Amino acid sequence: MCHFHQKKVIQRYITMHPRLEAGKDLQKIMYNLTSTTQTIFTKKLNEWYEKHRDFLAEKTVKPETLKESFTHQKLVSAYKKLNNTSSITFYV
């Protein structure tokens, strides 16, 4: 996946103007995607995850169904997408 499309996919999850600190930090990492290497990108992404681990793990129970889901599902999805596709983003 090219960098442009990778950025656009993540932008759908976190929007152009994220309000949450975790979203803003992830946006900064994505902003530098084109000027970094896979090693540095992976390191920054892992640091971001460690910093926001507890925040991303928050769960909400829907009262009508009593089912649990991530409170910040879009941020969790953005992280998982980046983590799973980082190897194909930096193909040679």
Backbone atoms as SQL, in Angstrom:
CREATE TABLE atoms (id INTEGER PRIMARY KEY, chain TEXT, resi INTEGER, resn TEXT, atom TEXT, x REAL, y REAL, z REAL);
INSERT INTO atoms VALUES
  (1, 'A', 1, 'MET', 'N', 0.850, -1.168, 0.000),
  (2, 'A', 1, 'MET', 'CA', 0.000, 0.000, 0.000),
  (3, 'A', 1, 'MET', 'C', 0.902, 1.239, 0.000),
  (4, 'A', 2, 'CYS', 'N', 0.617, 2.172, -0.859),
  (5, 'A', 2, 'CYS', 'CA', 1.456, 3.370, -0.918),
  (6, 'A', 2, 'CYS', 'C', 1.167, 4.273, 0.280),
  (7, 'A', 3, 'HIS', 'N', 2.085, 5.172, 0.554),
  (8, 'A', 3, 'HIS', 'CA', 1.963, 6.052, 1.713),
  (9, 'A', 3, 'HIS', 'C', 0.718, 6.928, 1.637),
  (10, 'A', 4, 'PHE', 'N', 0.419, 7.403, 0.449),
  (11, 'A', 4, 'PHE', 'CA', -0.757, 8.265, 0.276),
  (12, 'A', 4, 'PHE', 'C', -2.029, 7.543, 0.721),
  (13, 'A', 5, 'HIS', 'N', -2.218, 6.329, 0.223),
  (14, 'A', 5, 'HIS', 'CA', -3.428, 5.595, 0.572),
  (15, 'A', 5, 'HIS', 'C', -3.437, 5.149, 2.033),
  (16, 'A', 6, 'GLN', 'N', -2.267, 4.856, 2.560),
  (17, 'A', 6, 'GLN', 'CA', -2.181, 4.507, 3.981),
  (18, 'A', 6, 'GLN', 'C', -2.634, 5.697, 4.833),
  (19, 'A', 7, 'LYS', 'N', -2.181, 6.880, 4.474),
  (20, 'A', 7, 'LYS', 'CA', -2.585, 8.082, 5.210),
  (21, 'A', 7, 'LYS', 'C', -4.088, 8.314, 5.104),
  (22, 'A', 8, 'LYS', 'N', -4.641, 8.111, 3.920),
  (23, 'A', 8, 'LYS', 'CA', -6.075, 8.326, 3.706),
  (24, 'A', 8, 'LYS', 'C', -6.917, 7.336, 4.506),
  (25, 'A', 9, 'VAL', 'N', -6.480, 6.099, 4.594),
  (26, 'A', 9, 'VAL', 'CA', -7.214, 5.095, 5.372),
  (27, 'A', 9, 'VAL', 'C', -7.241, 5.512, 6.844),
  (28, 'A', 10, 'ILE', 'N', -6.103, 5.901, 7.381),
  (29, 'A', 10, 'ILE', 'CA', -6.028, 6.293, 8.784),
  (30, 'A', 10, 'ILE', 'C', -6.793, 7.593, 9.018),
  (31, 'A', 11, 'GLN', 'N', -6.773, 8.476, 8.046),
  (32, 'A', 11, 'GLN', 'CA', -7.504, 9.739, 8.158),
  (33, 'A', 11, 'GLN', 'C', -9.003, 9.477, 8.325),
  (34, 'A', 12, 'ARG', 'N', -9.513, 8.432, 7.690),
  (35, 'A', 12, 'ARG', 'CA', -10.929, 8.079, 7.849),
  (36, 'A', 12, 'ARG', 'C', -11.243, 7.692, 9.294),
  (37, 'A', 13, 'TYR', 'N', -10.286, 7.079, 9.951),
  (38, 'A', 13, 'TYR', 'CA', -10.502, 6.672, 11.338),
  (39, 'A', 13, 'TYR', 'C', -10.380, 7.839, 12.318),
  (40, 'A', 14, 'ILE', 'N', -9.364, 8.688, 12.134),
  (41, 'A', 14, 'ILE', 'CA', -9.096, 9.726, 13.139),
  (42, 'A', 14, 'ILE', 'C', -9.503, 11.132, 12.698),
  (43, 'A', 15, 'THR', 'N', -9.979, 11.318, 11.498),
  (44, 'A', 15, 'THR', 'CA', -10.408, 12.592, 10.901),
  (45, 'A', 15, 'THR', 'C', -9.230, 13.543, 10.676),
  (46, 'A', 16, 'MET', 'N', -9.518, 14.653, 10.032),
  (47, 'A', 16, 'MET', 'CA', -8.482, 15.656, 9.741),
  (48, 'A', 16, 'MET', 'C', -8.120, 16.471, 10.981),
  (49, 'A', 17, 'HIS', 'N', -9.059, 16.594, 11.905),
  (50, 'A', 17, 'HIS', 'CA', -8.853, 17.414, 13.100),
  (51, 'A', 17, 'HIS', 'C', -9.232, 16.606, 14.347),
  (52, 'A', 18, 'PRO', 'N', -8.380, 15.661, 14.735),
  (53, 'A', 18, 'PRO', 'CA', -8.710, 14.847, 15.910),
  (54, 'A', 18, 'PRO', 'C', -8.743, 15.693, 17.185),
  (55, 'A', 19, 'ARG', 'N', -9.676, 15.355, 18.061),
  (56, 'A', 19, 'ARG', 'CA', -9.827, 16.103, 19.315),
  (57, 'A', 19, 'ARG', 'C', -9.071, 15.446, 20.461),
  (58, 'A', 20, 'LEU', 'N', -8.941, 14.135, 20.416),
  (59, 'A', 20, 'LEU', 'CA', -8.284, 13.410, 21.497),
  (60, 'A', 20, 'LEU', 'C', -6.772, 13.465, 21.343),
  (61, 'A', 21, 'GLU', 'N', -6.073, 13.486, 22.472),
  (62, 'A', 21, 'GLU', 'CA', -4.610, 13.545, 22.448),
  (63, 'A', 21, 'GLU', 'C', -4.019, 12.364, 21.679),
  (64, 'A', 22, 'ALA', 'N', -4.570, 11.187, 21.877),
  (65, 'A', 22, 'ALA', 'CA', -4.074, 9.994, 21.189),
  (66, 'A', 22, 'ALA', 'C', -4.224, 10.143, 19.675),
  (67, 'A', 23, 'GLY', 'N', -5.326, 10.709, 19.245),
  (68, 'A', 23, 'GLY', 'CA', -5.546, 10.936, 17.815),
  (69, 'A', 23, 'GLY', 'C', -4.581, 11.953, 17.243),
  (70, 'A', 24, 'LYS', 'N', -4.321, 12.998, 18.004),
  (71, 'A', 24, 'LYS', 'CA', -3.376, 14.026, 17.558),
  (72, 'A', 24, 'LYS', 'C', -1.966, 13.456, 17.444),
  (73, 'A', 25, 'ASP', 'N', -1.588, 12.629, 18.425),
  (74, 'A', 25, 'ASP', 'CA', -0.259, 12.013, 18.387),
  (75, 'A', 25, 'ASP', 'C', -0.126, 11.059, 17.206),
  (76, 'A', 26, 'LEU', 'N', -1.171, 10.295, 16.939),
  (77, 'A', 26, 'LEU', 'CA', -1.141, 9.369, 15.808),
  (78, 'A', 26, 'LEU', 'C', -1.090, 10.126, 14.483),
  (79, 'A', 27, 'GLN', 'N', -1.771, 11.250, 14.428),
  (80, 'A', 27, 'GLN', 'CA', -1.744, 12.076, 13.224),
  (81, 'A', 27, 'GLN', 'C', -0.327, 12.599, 12.949),
  (82, 'A', 28, 'LYS', 'N', 0.406, 12.952, 13.991),
  (83, 'A', 28, 'LYS', 'CA', 1.792, 13.411, 13.825),
  (84, 'A', 28, 'LYS', 'C', 2.671, 12.296, 13.272),
  (85, 'A', 29, 'ILE', 'N', 2.457, 11.085, 13.757),
  (86, 'A', 29, 'ILE', 'CA', 3.218, 9.942, 13.245),
  (87, 'A', 29, 'ILE', 'C', 2.902, 9.739, 11.771),
  (88, 'A', 30, 'MET', 'N', 1.634, 9.834, 11.416),
  (89, 'A', 30, 'MET', 'CA', 1.228, 9.643, 10.020),
  (90, 'A', 30, 'MET', 'C', 1.744, 10.772, 9.126),
  (91, 'A', 31, 'TYR', 'N', 1.811, 11.973, 9.671),
  (92, 'A', 31, 'TYR', 'CA', 2.304, 13.107, 8.903),
  (93, 'A', 31, 'TYR', 'C', 3.746, 12.878, 8.444),
  (94, 'A', 32, 'ASN', 'N', 4.536, 12.210, 9.278),
  (95, 'A', 32, 'ASN', 'CA', 5.944, 11.953, 8.967),
  (96, 'A', 32, 'ASN', 'C', 6.171, 10.621, 8.252),
  (97, 'A', 33, 'LEU', 'N', 5.132, 9.957, 7.838),
  (98, 'A', 33, 'LEU', 'CA', 5.244, 8.640, 7.222),
  (99, 'A', 33, 'LEU', 'C', 6.145, 8.639, 5.989),
  (100, 'A', 34, 'THR', 'N', 6.033, 9.641, 5.154),
  (101, 'A', 34, 'THR', 'CA', 6.799, 9.644, 3.907),
  (102, 'A', 34, 'THR', 'C', 8.282, 9.938, 4.101),
  (103, 'A', 35, 'SER', 'N', 8.633, 10.506, 5.238),
  (104, 'A', 35, 'SER', 'CA', 10.037, 10.861, 5.452),
  (105, 'A', 35, 'SER', 'C', 10.701, 9.999, 6.524),
  (106, 'A', 36, 'THR', 'N', 10.235, 8.776, 6.687),
  (107, 'A', 36, 'THR', 'CA', 10.784, 7.904, 7.709),
  (108, 'A', 36, 'THR', 'C', 11.044, 6.509, 7.132),
  (109, 'A', 37, 'THR', 'N', 11.718, 5.704, 7.914),
  (110, 'A', 37, 'THR', 'CA', 11.979, 4.319, 7.509),
  (111, 'A', 37, 'THR', 'C', 11.034, 3.397, 8.270),
  (112, 'A', 38, 'GLN', 'N', 10.989, 2.148, 7.846),
  (113, 'A', 38, 'GLN', 'CA', 10.110, 1.190, 8.504),
  (114, 'A', 38, 'GLN', 'C', 10.489, 1.004, 9.970),
  (115, 'A', 39, 'THR', 'N', 11.777, 0.954, 10.250),
  (116, 'A', 39, 'THR', 'CA', 12.248, 0.759, 11.622),
  (117, 'A', 39, 'THR', 'C', 11.809, 1.904, 12.526),
  (118, 'A', 40, 'ILE', 'N', 12.012, 3.113, 12.071),
  (119, 'A', 40, 'ILE', 'CA', 11.639, 4.290, 12.858),
  (120, 'A', 40, 'ILE', 'C', 10.124, 4.376, 12.998),
  (121, 'A', 41, 'PHE', 'N', 9.409, 4.121, 11.912),
  (122, 'A', 41, 'PHE', 'CA', 7.947, 4.165, 11.957),
  (123, 'A', 41, 'PHE', 'C', 7.400, 3.154, 12.965),
  (124, 'A', 42, 'THR', 'N', 7.909, 1.939, 12.917),
  (125, 'A', 42, 'THR', 'CA', 7.461, 0.885, 13.837),
  (126, 'A', 42, 'THR', 'C', 7.774, 1.259, 15.281),
  (127, 'A', 43, 'LYS', 'N', 8.944, 1.837, 15.496),
  (128, 'A', 43, 'LYS', 'CA', 9.331, 2.270, 16.847),
  (129, 'A', 43, 'LYS', 'C', 8.383, 3.357, 17.354),
  (130, 'A', 44, 'LYS', 'N', 8.103, 4.347, 16.520),
  (131, 'A', 44, 'LYS', 'CA', 7.205, 5.439, 16.906),
  (132, 'A', 44, 'LYS', 'C', 5.791, 4.915, 17.176),
  (133, 'A', 45, 'LEU', 'N', 5.327, 3.984, 16.340),
  (134, 'A', 45, 'LEU', 'CA', 3.996, 3.422, 16.519),
  (135, 'A', 45, 'LEU', 'C', 3.921, 2.628, 17.825),
  (136, 'A', 46, 'ASN', 'N', 4.958, 1.868, 18.131),
  (137, 'A', 46, 'ASN', 'CA', 4.985, 1.110, 19.384),
  (138, 'A', 46, 'ASN', 'C', 5.046, 2.033, 20.600),
  (139, 'A', 47, 'GLU', 'N', 5.802, 3.119, 20.508),
  (140, 'A', 47, 'GLU', 'CA', 5.862, 4.104, 21.587),
  (141, 'A', 47, 'GLU', 'C', 4.493, 4.751, 21.802),
  (142, 'A', 48, 'TRP', 'N', 3.826, 5.071, 20.688),
  (143, 'A', 48, 'TRP', 'CA', 2.489, 5.653, 20.765),
  (144, 'A', 48, 'TRP', 'C', 1.535, 4.696, 21.470),
  (145, 'A', 49, 'TYR', 'N', 1.600, 3.429, 21.101),
  (146, 'A', 49, 'TYR', 'CA', 0.716, 2.438, 21.708),
  (147, 'A', 49, 'TYR', 'C', 0.990, 2.290, 23.209),
  (148, 'A', 50, 'GLU', 'N', 2.252, 2.234, 23.583),
  (149, 'A', 50, 'GLU', 'CA', 2.595, 2.102, 25.005),
  (150, 'A', 50, 'GLU', 'C', 2.107, 3.318, 25.803),
  (151, 'A', 51, 'LYS', 'N', 2.221, 4.490, 25.222),
  (152, 'A', 51, 'LYS', 'CA', 1.779, 5.718, 25.895),
  (153, 'A', 51, 'LYS', 'C', 0.270, 5.720, 26.110),
  (154, 'A', 52, 'HIS', 'N', -0.485, 5.205, 25.133),
  (155, 'A', 52, 'HIS', 'CA', -1.949, 5.282, 25.160),
  (156, 'A', 52, 'HIS', 'C', -2.621, 3.932, 25.406),
  (157, 'A', 53, 'ARG', 'N', -1.882, 2.950, 25.874),
  (158, 'A', 53, 'ARG', 'CA', -2.408, 1.588, 26.054),
  (159, 'A', 53, 'ARG', 'C', -3.664, 1.557, 26.931),
  (160, 'A', 54, 'ASP', 'N', -3.607, 2.187, 28.083),
  (161, 'A', 54, 'ASP', 'CA', -4.753, 2.170, 28.997),
  (162, 'A', 54, 'ASP', 'C', -5.960, 2.889, 28.391),
  (163, 'A', 55, 'PHE', 'N', -5.697, 3.995, 27.720),
  (164, 'A', 55, 'PHE', 'CA', -6.765, 4.761, 27.075),
  (165, 'A', 55, 'PHE', 'C', -7.445, 3.920, 25.998),
  (166, 'A', 56, 'LEU', 'N', -6.664, 3.222, 25.192),
  (167, 'A', 56, 'LEU', 'CA', -7.218, 2.399, 24.113),
  (168, 'A', 56, 'LEU', 'C', -7.944, 1.167, 24.639),
  (169, 'A', 57, 'ALA', 'N', -7.589, 0.714, 25.832),
  (170, 'A', 57, 'ALA', 'CA', -8.200, -0.486, 26.401),
  (171, 'A', 57, 'ALA', 'C', -9.538, -0.210, 27.092),
  (172, 'A', 58, 'GLU', 'N', -9.923, 1.053, 27.201),
  (173, 'A', 58, 'GLU', 'CA', -11.188, 1.385, 27.854),
  (174, 'A', 58, 'GLU', 'C', -12.349, 0.745, 27.105),
  (175, 'A', 59, 'LYS', 'N', -13.296, 0.214, 27.878),
  (176, 'A', 59, 'LYS', 'CA', -14.458, -0.455, 27.288),
  (177, 'A', 59, 'LYS', 'C', -15.733, 0.214, 27.793),
  (178, 'A', 60, 'THR', 'N', -16.771, 0.140, 26.973),
  (179, 'A', 60, 'THR', 'CA', -18.084, 0.671, 27.303),
  (180, 'A', 60, 'THR', 'C', -19.098, -0.450, 27.161),
  (181, 'A', 61, 'VAL', 'N', -20.030, -0.515, 28.093),
  (182, 'A', 61, 'VAL', 'CA', -21.108, -1.510, 28.024),
  (183, 'A', 61, 'VAL', 'C', -22.367, -0.795, 27.550),
  (184, 'A', 62, 'LYS', 'N', -22.952, -1.310, 26.469),
  (185, 'A', 62, 'LYS', 'CA', -24.197, -0.737, 25.969),
  (186, 'A', 62, 'LYS', 'C', -25.344, -1.264, 26.840),
  (187, 'A', 63, 'PRO', 'N', -26.112, -0.362, 27.450),
  (188, 'A', 63, 'PRO', 'CA', -27.148, -0.794, 28.396),
  (189, 'A', 63, 'PRO', 'C', -28.246, -1.658, 27.771),
  (190, 'A', 64, 'GLU', 'N', -28.586, -1.383, 26.527),
  (191, 'A', 64, 'GLU', 'CA', -29.687, -2.133, 25.908),
  (192, 'A', 64, 'GLU', 'C', -29.298, -3.561, 25.530),
  (193, 'A', 65, 'THR', 'N', -28.025, -3.781, 25.198),
  (194, 'A', 65, 'THR', 'CA', -27.596, -5.131, 24.795),
  (195, 'A', 65, 'THR', 'C', -26.661, -5.780, 25.813),
  (196, 'A', 66, 'LEU', 'N', -26.141, -4.985, 26.736),
  (197, 'A', 66, 'LEU', 'CA', -25.169, -5.447, 27.738),
  (198, 'A', 66, 'LEU', 'C', -23.903, -6.016, 27.104),
  (199, 'A', 67, 'LYS', 'N', -23.583, -5.551, 25.906),
  (200, 'A', 67, 'LYS', 'CA', -22.357, -5.980, 25.223),
  (201, 'A', 67, 'LYS', 'C', -21.271, -4.936, 25.418),
  (202, 'A', 68, 'GLU', 'N', -20.044, -5.435, 25.535),
  (203, 'A', 68, 'GLU', 'CA', -18.882, -4.585, 25.732),
  (204, 'A', 68, 'GLU', 'C', -18.220, -4.277, 24.390),
  (205, 'A', 69, 'SER', 'N', -17.771, -3.052, 24.250),
  (206, 'A', 69, 'SER', 'CA', -17.001, -2.684, 23.060),
  (207, 'A', 69, 'SER', 'C', -15.977, -1.624, 23.464),
  (208, 'A', 70, 'PHE', 'N', -14.969, -1.460, 22.622),
  (209, 'A', 70, 'PHE', 'CA', -13.957, -0.447, 22.909),
  (210, 'A', 70, 'PHE', 'C', -14.596, 0.935, 22.868),
  (211, 'A', 71, 'THR', 'N', -14.263, 1.769, 23.833),
  (212, 'A', 71, 'THR', 'CA', -14.786, 3.125, 23.888),
  (213, 'A', 71, 'THR', 'C', -14.249, 3.953, 22.717),
  (214, 'A', 72, 'HIS', 'N', -12.995, 3.737, 22.374),
  (215, 'A', 72, 'HIS', 'CA', -12.343, 4.498, 21.299),
  (216, 'A', 72, 'HIS', 'C', -12.051, 3.560, 20.133),
  (217, 'A', 73, 'GLN', 'N', -13.106, 2.959, 19.588),
  (218, 'A', 73, 'GLN', 'CA', -12.984, 1.927, 18.571),
  (219, 'A', 73, 'GLN', 'C', -12.222, 2.402, 17.330),
  (220, 'A', 74, 'LYS', 'N', -12.440, 3.620, 16.911),
  (221, 'A', 74, 'LYS', 'CA', -11.772, 4.100, 15.694),
  (222, 'A', 74, 'LYS', 'C', -10.262, 4.224, 15.885),
  (223, 'A', 75, 'LEU', 'N', -9.828, 4.650, 17.057),
  (224, 'A', 75, 'LEU', 'CA', -8.389, 4.719, 17.326),
  (225, 'A', 75, 'LEU', 'C', -7.783, 3.320, 17.400),
  (226, 'A', 76, 'VAL', 'N', -8.493, 2.399, 18.025),
  (227, 'A', 76, 'VAL', 'CA', -8.022, 1.010, 18.104),
  (228, 'A', 76, 'VAL', 'C', -7.914, 0.427, 16.700),
  (229, 'A', 77, 'SER', 'N', -8.917, 0.685, 15.867),
  (230, 'A', 77, 'SER', 'CA', -8.899, 0.185, 14.489),
  (231, 'A', 77, 'SER', 'C', -7.755, 0.794, 13.689),
  (232, 'A', 78, 'ALA', 'N', -7.506, 2.082, 13.880),
  (233, 'A', 78, 'ALA', 'CA', -6.414, 2.747, 13.173),
  (234, 'A', 78, 'ALA', 'C', -5.076, 2.127, 13.562),
  (235, 'A', 79, 'TYR', 'N', -4.882, 1.891, 14.848),
  (236, 'A', 79, 'TYR', 'CA', -3.636, 1.264, 15.308),
  (237, 'A', 79, 'TYR', 'C', -3.477, -0.132, 14.719),
  (238, 'A', 80, 'LYS', 'N', -4.523, -0.924, 14.780),
  (239, 'A', 80, 'LYS', 'CA', -4.442, -2.295, 14.256),
  (240, 'A', 80, 'LYS', 'C', -4.138, -2.286, 12.762),
  (241, 'A', 81, 'LYS', 'N', -4.756, -1.382, 12.038),
  (242, 'A', 81, 'LYS', 'CA', -4.515, -1.275, 10.595),
  (243, 'A', 81, 'LYS', 'C', -3.055, -0.919, 10.331),
  (244, 'A', 82, 'LEU', 'N', -2.529, 0.046, 11.045),
  (245, 'A', 82, 'LEU', 'CA', -1.135, 0.439, 10.861),
  (246, 'A', 82, 'LEU', 'C', -0.183, -0.676, 11.258),
  (247, 'A', 83, 'ASN', 'N', -0.477, -1.325, 12.340),
  (248, 'A', 83, 'ASN', 'CA', 0.383, -2.388, 12.829),
  (249, 'A', 83, 'ASN', 'C', 0.405, -3.573, 11.855),
  (250, 'A', 84, 'ASN', 'N', -0.733, -3.886, 11.279),
  (251, 'A', 84, 'ASN', 'CA', -0.823, -5.030, 10.358),
  (252, 'A', 84, 'ASN', 'C', -0.261, -4.748, 8.975),
  (253, 'A', 85, 'THR', 'N', -0.294, -3.511, 8.556),
  (254, 'A', 85, 'THR', 'CA', 0.124, -3.186, 7.194),
  (255, 'A', 85, 'THR', 'C', 1.473, -2.476, 7.100),
  (256, 'A', 86, 'SER', 'N', 2.161, -2.291, 8.211),
  (257, 'A', 86, 'SER', 'CA', 3.418, -1.539, 8.168),
  (258, 'A', 86, 'SER', 'C', 4.466, -2.253, 7.306),
  (259, 'A', 87, 'SER', 'N', 4.428, -3.562, 7.265),
  (260, 'A', 87, 'SER', 'CA', 5.428, -4.277, 6.453),
  (261, 'A', 87, 'SER', 'C', 5.197, -4.062, 4.959),
  (262, 'A', 88, 'ILE', 'N', 3.935, -3.952, 4.531),
  (263, 'A', 88, 'ILE', 'CA', 3.692, -3.743, 3.099),
  (264, 'A', 88, 'ILE', 'C', 3.708, -2.274, 2.721),
  (265, 'A', 89, 'THR', 'N', 3.670, -1.383, 3.721),
  (266, 'A', 89, 'THR', 'CA', 3.752, 0.050, 3.439),
  (267, 'A', 89, 'THR', 'C', 5.158, 0.441, 3.012),
  (268, 'A', 90, 'PHE', 'N', 6.149, -0.267, 3.519),
  (269, 'A', 90, 'PHE', 'CA', 7.553, 0.063, 3.237),
  (270, 'A', 90, 'PHE', 'C', 8.213, -0.985, 2.346),
  (271, 'A', 91, 'TYR', 'N', 7.477, -1.491, 1.367),
  (272, 'A', 91, 'TYR', 'CA', 8.076, -2.469, 0.471),
  (273, 'A', 91, 'TYR', 'C', 9.149, -1.805, -0.384),
  (274, 'A', 92, 'VAL', 'N', 10.082, -2.577, -0.842),
  (275, 'A', 92, 'VAL', 'CA', 11.195, -2.047, -1.625),
  (276, 'A', 92, 'VAL', 'C', 11.000, -2.364, -3.086);
